[in-house]
């Protein structure tokens, strides 16, 4: 089982994702945005970072860039449910851009529990 940091500005999503992870036997911490995640990562080690792409202040793309400057090896799962928002970009385009920036894998919201846990398991050592 892994130690995972979940970054999402939506409280309900943080609670849901953390609950799914802990029920599956993982240890999960949460961050409210990219800046909070960078602060937490500076003081702790994780096996996986899960990042929402659509966040105010420091979005997922910038968070991934900053994390990649510090760690080339940390697996990153990018997720979004932006649809056609975020400047007219589709969910697929946002997730493709996340991969190009340094995400290891991506997942569109909403997702099924089994789908989510399978992707998480594939990214853990």
Secondary structure, DSSP 8 states (H G I E B T S, - for coil): --EEEEE-S-HHHHHHHHHHHHHTT-EEEEESSHHHHHHHHHH---SEEEEES--SSS-HHHHHHHHHHH-SSSEEEEEE--TT-TTT--HHHHHHHHHHHT-SEEEESS--HHHHHHHHHHH--
